[in-house]
Amino acid sequence: MNESAGVTKSGRTRSGNSNLKRVLGVAAMSVSRSTDTYLSTYYRRVASRRGSQRALVSVMHKLAIAICWHVLHDKTDYRDLGAEYFTRRDPERAMRRMTKEANRLGLSIRFEPIQAA
C-alpha cells in the first residue's frame, strides 16, 4: 500500500514503451542469472525482501537509468561496479549479516584483521 495524506495510491507501474520494456525485461532476466556483477547482486538483495518479480522490475529500472540515461546522455561506457560493491560500501553491515547467519546455524564467528607480513 502506498498512502499519503489519506489518499491511497496505486503501486502499479505505468505501461510505457512496450518494446523498451520487453528488451529491458530480457536483459534483467539474463542479469539475474549471471554471477559476479553489480546488477546480479542487486537482484538477489531485492528478491530476498520483495520477491523475484518485483526484483526483476527493479533491475529493469536500474538498467533504464544506467544505460538509457547515463550511457546515452553522458556518452560514456557502461562501468560495472562489481559484485562486492555493497560489501565495500558498508563493511560493518556485511559483518553483521554474516554474524547473524552464523548464529542462525548455531555457530559463533569472530573477525580479526589480517596481519600484514
DRENNU-81706 format. One line per field, with one value per atom (N, C-alpha, C, CB): residue in one letter; x, y, z. Coordinates in Angstrom, 1 decimal, decimal comma. Glycine has a CB too. Layout:
// DRENNU-81706
residuo A/...
c1 X/...
c2 Y/...
c3 Z/...
// end
This chain:
// DRENNU-81706
residuo M/M/M/M/N/N/N/N/E/E/E/E/S/S/S/S/A/A/A/A/G/G/G/G/V/V/V/V/T/T/T/T/K/K/K/K/S/S/S/S/G/G/G/G/R/R/R/R/T/T/T/T/R/R/R/R/S/S/S/S/G/G/G/G/N/N/N/N/S/S/S/S/N/N/N/N/L/L/L/L/K/K/K/K/R/R/R/R/V/V/V/V/L/L/L/L/G/G/G/G/V/V/V/V/A/A/A/A/A/A/A/A/M/M/M/M/S/S/S/S/V/V/V/V/S/S/S/S/R/R/R/R/S/S/S/S/T/T/T/T/D/D/D/D/T/T/T/T/Y/Y/Y/Y/L/L/L/L/S/S/S/S/T/T/T/T/Y/Y/Y/Y/Y/Y/Y/Y/R/R/R/R/R/R/R/R/V/V/V/V/A/A/A/A/S/S/S/S/R/R/R/R/R/R/R/R/G/G/G/G/S/S/S/S/Q/Q/Q/Q/R/R/R/R/A/A/A/A/L/L/L/L/V/V/V/V/S/S/S/S/V/V/V/V/M/M/M/M/H/H/H/H/K/K/K/K/L/L/L/L/A/A/A/A/I/I/I/I/A/A/A/A/I/I/I/I/C/C/C/C/W/W/W/W/H/H/H/H/V/V/V/V/L/L/L/L/H/H/H/H/D/D/D/D/K/K/K/K/T/T/T/T/D/D/D/D/Y/Y/Y/Y/R/R/R/R/D/D/D/D/L/L/L/L/G/G/G/G/A/A/A/A/E/E/E/E/Y/Y/Y/Y/F/F/F/F/T/T/T/T/R/R/R/R/R/R/R/R/D/D/D/D/P/P/P/P/E/E/E/E/R/R/R/R/A/A/A/A/M/M/M/M/R/R/R/R/R/R/R/R/M/M/M/M/T/T/T/T/K/K/K/K/E/E/E/E/A/A/A/A/N/N/N/N/R/R/R/R/L/L/L/L/G/G/G/G/L/L/L/L/S/S/S/S/I/I/I/I/R/R/R/R/F/F/F/F/E/E/E/E/P/P/P/P/I/I/I/I/Q/Q/Q/Q/A/A/A/A/A/A/A/A
c1 0,8/0,0/0,9/-1,0/0,6/1,3/0,2/1,9/0,4/-0,7/0,0/-1,5/-0,6/-0,1/-1,3/0,9/-1,3/-2,4/-3,8/-2,3/-3,9/-5,2/-5,6/-6,2/-4,7/-5,0/-4,3/-4,7/-4,9/-4,3/-3,9/-5,2/-2,6/-2,0/-1,8/-0,7/-1,8/-1,6/-0,1/-2,1/0,2/1,6/2,0/1,8/1,1/1,3/2,2/0,0/3,0/3,8/3,0/5,1/3,4/2,7/3,1/3,1/2,3/2,5/3,8/1,4/4,1/5,3/5,5/6,5/6,7/7,1/7,2/8,4/6,3/6,3/7,5/5,0/8,0/9,2/10,5/9,5/10,6/11,7/11,5/11,8/10,3/10,0/10,4/8,6/10,1/10,4/11,9/9,8/12,6/14,1/14,7/14,7/14,2/14,8/14,4/14,2/13,3/12,9/13,8/11,4/14,1/15,0/16,4/15,1/16,9/18,2/18,2/18,6/17,1/17,0/17,0/15,8/16,4/16,4/17,7/15,4/18,5/19,8/20,7/20,3/20,6/21,4/21,1/21,2/19,9/19,5/20,1/18,0/20,4/21,0/22,5/20,5/23,1/24,6/25,1/25,0/26,4/27,1/28,2/27,7/28,6/29,7/29,5/31,0/28,3/28,1/27,3/27,3/27,3/26,6/25,1/26,9/24,6/23,1/22,6/22,8/23,4/23,0/23,0/23,9/23,9/23,9/22,7/25,2/22,5/21,3/20,0/21,3/19,9/18,7/18,5/18,8/19,5/19,4/19,0/20,7/19,6/19,2/17,8/20,1/17,3/15,9/14,9/15,6/15,3/14,4/14,3/15,0/15,3/15,2/14,1/16,5/14,0/13,0/11,6/13,5/11,6/10,4/9,8/10,6/10,6/10,2/10,9/8,7/10,8/11,6/11,0/11,7/9,7/9,1/9,3/7,6/9,2/9,5/11,0/9,0/11,8/13,2/13,6/14,0/12,9/13,1/12,7/12,3/11,6/11,2/12,2/9,8/12,7/13,7/15,0/14,0/15,4/16,6/16,4/17,1/15,1/14,8/14,9/13,4/14,5/14,6/16,1/13,8/16,9/18,3/19,0/19,0/18,6/19,1/18,7/18,7/17,4/17,0/17,7/15,5/18,0/18,7/20,2/18,7/20,8/22,2/22,5/22,8/21,7/22,0/21,3/21,6/20,0/19,2/19,5/17,8/20,0/20,2/21,7/19,6/22,5/23,9/24,7/24,4/24,5/25,4/25,1/25,2/23,8/23,4/23,5/22,0/23,2/23,2/24,6/22,4/25,4/26,8/27,8/27,2/27,4/28,2/29,5/28,7/29,2/30,3/30,0/30,4/31,1/30,9/30,3/32,3/29,6/29,0/30,1/27,9/30,1/31,1/30,4/32,0/30,6/30,0/30,7/30,0/29,9/30,5/31,1/29,5/30,7/31,3/30,3/32,6/30,5/29,6/29,9/29,8/31,1/31,4/31,2/32,9/30,4/30,2/29,5/29,3/28,4/27,7/28,5/26,4/29,4/30,3/31,3/31,0/31,9/32,8/32,2/33,5/30,9/30,2/29,9/28,9/29,6/29,3/29,8/27,7/31,1/31,6/31,1/33,1/30,7/30,1/28,8/29,9/28,0/26,7/26,9/25,9/28,0/28,3/28,7/29,4/29,5/29,9/28,7/30,9/27,8/26,6/25,7/25,7/25,6/24,8/25,5/24,7/26,8/27,5/27,4/29,0/27,4/27,3/25,9/27,6/24,9/23,5/23,3/22,5/23,8/23,7/24,4/24,2/25,6/26,3/25,5/27,7/25,0/24,2/23,0/23,8/22,3/21,2/21,5/20,5/22,8/23,2/23,8/24,3/23,8/24,3/25,8/23,9/26,4/27,8/28,1/28,5/29,3/29,8/31,0/30,3/31,1/32,1/32,9/31,5/34,2/35,0/35,8/35,9/35,8/36,5/37,8/35,7/38,9/40,2/40,8/41,1/41,5/42,2/43,3/42,7/43,6/44,7/46,0/44,5/46,9/48,3/49,1/49,0/49,6/50,4/51,8/50,6/52,4/53,7/54,8/53,8
c2 -1,2/0,0/1,2/0,0/2,2/3,4/4,5/3,7/5,1/6,0/7,3/5,4/8,4/9,7/10,6/10,3/11,2/12,1/11,5/13,4/10,2/9,5/9,1/10,4/9,4/9,1/7,8/10,2/6,8/5,5/5,6/4,3/5,4/5,5/4,1/6,3/3,9/2,6/2,3/2,6/1,0/0,5/0,0/-0,5/0,1/-0,5/0,5/-0,7/-0,1/0,7/1,2/0,0/2,3/2,7/1,9/4,2/1,9/1,0/1,3/1,0/2,5/2,9/2,3/2,6/2,3/1,8/0,3/2,5/-0,4/-1,9/-2,5/-2,4/-2,0/-2,6/-2,4/-1,9/-1,2/-1,0/-1,9/0,5/-2,0/-2,8/-4,3/-2,7/-4,8/-6,1/-6,4/-6,5/-5,4/-5,6/-5,5/-4,5/-4,6/-4,4/-5,7/-3,2/-6,3/-7,5/-8,7/-7,9/-8,8/-9,9/-9,6/-10,0/-8,4/-8,1/-8,3/-6,6/-7,9/-8,1/-9,6/-7,5/-10,4/-11,9/-12,5/-12,6/-12,0/-12,6/-12,1/-12,2/-10,9/-10,4/-11,1/-8,9/-11,5/-12,2/-13,6/-12,3/-14,1/-15,5/-15,4/-16,3/-14,3/-14,2/-14,1/-12,9/-14,2/-14,1/-13,0/-15,4/-12,5/-11,6/-10,3/-12,2/-9,8/-8,4/-7,6/-8,5/-6,3/-5,5/-5,7/-4,0/-5,8/-6,0/-7,4/-5,8/-8,4/-9,7/-9,7/-10,8/-9,1/-8,9/-8,1/-8,3/-7,0/-6,1/-6,9/-4,9/-7,8/-8,6/-9,5/-9,4/-10,2/-11,1/-10,4/-11,9/-9,2/-8,5/-8,1/-7,2/-7,6/-7,2/-8,4/-6,3/-9,4/-10,6/-11,3/-11,6/-11,2/-11,8/-11,0/-11,8/-9,7/-9,0/-8,9/-7,6/-8,6/-8,3/-9,4/-7,1/-10,4/-11,4/-11,2/-11,3/-12,3/-12,3/-11,3/-13,7/-11,3/-10,4/-8,9/-10,7/-8,5/-7,1/-6,8/-6,8/-7,8/-7,6/-7,4/-8,8/-8,2/-8,0/-6,6/-9,1/-6,1/-4,8/-3,7/-4,4/-4,0/-3,1/-3,1/-3,5/-4,3/-4,3/-3,7/-5,8/-3,8/-3,2/-1,7/-3,6/-1,2/0,3/0,7/0,6/-0,1/0,2/0,2/-0,8/-0,7/-0,8/0,4/-2,1/0,8/2,0/3,2/2,2/3,4/4,5/4,5/4,6/3,3/3,2/3,3/1,8/2,6/2,5/3,7/1,2/3,7/4,7/6,1/4,4/6,4/7,7/8,0/8,1/7,4/7,8/7,5/7,0/6,3/5,9/6,8/4,5/7,0/7,7/9,2/7,4/9,7/11,1/11,6/11,5/10,9/11,4/10,8/10,9/10,0/9,4/8,7/10,5/7,9/7,1/5,6/7,5/4,9/3,4/3,0/2,7/1,8/1,2/0,7/0,2/1,0/0,5/-0,2/1,7/-1,5/-2,3/-2,1/-3,8/-1,9/-1,6/-2,8/-1,0/-4,0/-5,3/-5,9/-5,0/-7,2/-7,9/-7,5/-9,4/-7,1/-6,8/-5,3/-7,1/-4,6/-3,2/-2,9/-2,6/-3,7/-3,5/-3,8/-4,3/-4,8/-5,1/-4,0/-6,4/-3,4/-2,3/-1,1/-2,1/-0,9/0,4/0,4/0,5/-0,8/-0,8/-2,1/-0,7/-2,2/-3,5/-3,9/-3,3/-3,0/-3,3/-4,1/-2,1/-3,6/-4,3/-5,7/-3,5/-5,9/-7,2/-8,1/-7,2/-7,6/-8,4/-8,7/-7,7/-7,8/-8,1/-9,2/-6,8/-9,1/-10,1/-11,5/-9,7/-11,6/-12,9/-13,4/-12,7/-12,5/-13,0/-13,5/-11,8/-12,8/-13,3/-14,6/-12,3/-14,8/-16,1/-17,2/-15,9/-17,0/-18,0/-18,3/-17,5/-17,3/-17,6/-18,4/-16,3/-18,2/-19,0/-20,4/-18,4/-20,7/-22,0/-22,6/-22,0/-21,9/-22,4/-22,3/-23,8/-21,4/-21,2/-19,8/-21,4/-19,6/-18,3/-17,9/-18,2/-16,7/-16,2/-15,0/-15,8/-14,9/-13,8/-13,3/-14,3/-12,0/-11,3/-10,7/-10,2/-11,0/-10,5/-9,9/-11,5/-8,8/-8,2/-9,1/-6,7/-9,1/-9,8/-9,1/-10,1/-9,8/-9,3/-9,2/-10,1/-8,0/-7,8/-8,4/-6,3/-9,2/-9,8/-8,9/-11,0
c3 0,0/0,0/0,0/1,2/-0,9/-0,9/-0,6/-2,3/0,6/1,1/1,5/2,2/1,2/1,6/1,9/0,6/3,1/3,5/3,3/2,7/3,6/3,5/2,1/4,0/1,1/-0,3/-0,7/-1,3/-1,1/-1,4/-2,9/-1,2/-3,1/-4,5/-5,0/-4,5/-6,3/-6,9/-6,8/-8,3/-6,7/-6,7/-8,1/-5,7/-9,0/-10,4/-11,2/-11,1/-12,1/-12,9/-14,1/-13,4/-14,7/-15,9/-17,1/-16,2/-18,2/-19,3/-20,0/-20,3/-20,4/-21,0/-22,4/-20,2/-22,9/-24,2/-24,1/-24,7/-24,8/-24,6/-25,2/-25,3/-26,3/-26,9/-26,0/-28,3/-25,4/-24,4/-23,2/-24,0/-22,7/-21,6/-21,9/-21,1/-23,0/-23,4/-23,4/-24,8/-24,0/-24,1/-22,7/-25,0/-21,9/-20,6/-19,7/-19,9/-20,0/-19,2/-19,6/-19,6/-20,8/-21,2/-20,6/-22,8/-20,7/-20,1/-18,6/-20,4/-17,9/-16,5/-16,1/-15,9/-16,9/-16,6/-16,8/-17,6/-17,9/-18,1/-17,0/-19,5/-16,5/-15,4/-14,1/-15,2/-13,9/-12,7/-12,6/-12,5/-13,7/-13,8/-13,8/-14,9/-14,0/-14,1/-12,6/-14,9/-12,5/-11,2/-11,3/-10,8/-10,2/-10,1/-10,8/-10,6/-10,8/-11,4/-10,3/-12,7/-10,5/-9,5/-9,6/-9,8/-10,9/-11,0/-10,6/-12,5/-10,7/-10,2/-8,6/-10,7/-8,0/-6,6/-6,1/-6,1/-6,8/-6,5/-6,7/-7,5/-7,7/-7,9/-6,7/-9,2/-6,3/-5,2/-3,9/-5,0/-3,7/-2,4/-2,4/-2,3/-3,6/-3,7/-3,6/-4,9/-4,3/-4,4/-3,0/-5,4/-2,2/-0,8/0,0/-0,1/-0,2/0,5/-0,2/0,7/-1,5/-2,2/-3,1/-3,0/-3,5/-4,4/-5,7/-4,6/-6,5/-7,8/-8,9/-8,3/-9,0/-10,0/-9,7/-10,1/-8,5/-8,2/-8,3/-6,8/-8,0/-8,2/-9,7/-7,6/-10,6/-12,0/-12,4/-12,8/-12,0/-12,4/-11,8/-11,8/-10,6/-10,0/-10,9/-8,6/-11,3/-12,2/-13,5/-12,3/-14,0/-15,3/-15,1/-15,7/-14,0/-13,7/-13,6/-12,4/-12,9/-12,8/-14,2/-11,9/-15,1/-16,4/-17,2/-17,1/-17,1/-17,8/-17,4/-17,6/-16,1/-15,6/-16,0/-14,0/-15,9/-16,2/-17,7/-15,7/-18,5/-19,9/-20,7/-20,5/-20,5/-21,3/-20,9/-21,2/-19,7/-19,3/-19,3/-18,0/-18,4/-18,2/-19,4/-17,0/-20,0/-21,1/-22,4/-21,5/-22,7/-23,8/-23,6/-24,3/-22,5/-22,2/-22,0/-21,0/-21,2/-20,9/-21,9/-19,5/-22,8/-23,9/-23,2/-24,9/-22,2/-21,6/-21,7/-20,0/-21,4/-21,5/-20,1/-21,7/-20,2/-19,0/-18,2/-19,3/-16,9/-16,0/-14,8/-15,4/-14,8/-13,7/-12,4/-14,1/-11,3/-10,0/-9,3/-9,1/-9,8/-9,2/-8,2/-8,6/-8,0/-7,1/-5,6/-7,2/-5,3/-3,9/-3,6/-3,7/-4,4/-4,2/-2,9/-5,4/-2,6/-1,3/-0,1/-1,3/-0,2/0,9/1,1/0,6/0,0/0,2/0,7/-1,2/0,3/0,7/2,2/0,0/2,8/4,2/4,8/4,4/5,1/5,6/7,0/5,7/7,8/9,1/8,9/10,0/8,0/7,7/7,2/6,6/6,4/5,9/7,0/4,8/8,0/9,1/10,0/10,0/10,2/11,0/10,3/11,2/9,0/8,3/8,4/6,8/8,3/8,4/9,8/8,0/10,8/12,2/12,5/13,2/12,0/12,2/11,5/11,6/10,3/9,6/10,3/8,1/10,8/11,6/12,9/11,9/13,5/14,7/14,4/15,4/13,3/12,9/12,7/11,6/12,2/12,0/13,3/11,0/14,4/15,7/15,8/15,8/15,1/15,2/15,7/13,8/16,2/16,6/15,7/18,1/15,5/14,5/15,1/13,1/14,8/15,3/14,2/16,5/14,1/13,0/13,5/12,3/12,9/13,2/12,0/13,9/12,1/11,0/10,5/11,3/9,2/8,7/8,9/7,1/9,5/9,8/8,5/10,9/8,2/7,0/7,3/6,6/6,3/6,5/6,2/5,6
// end
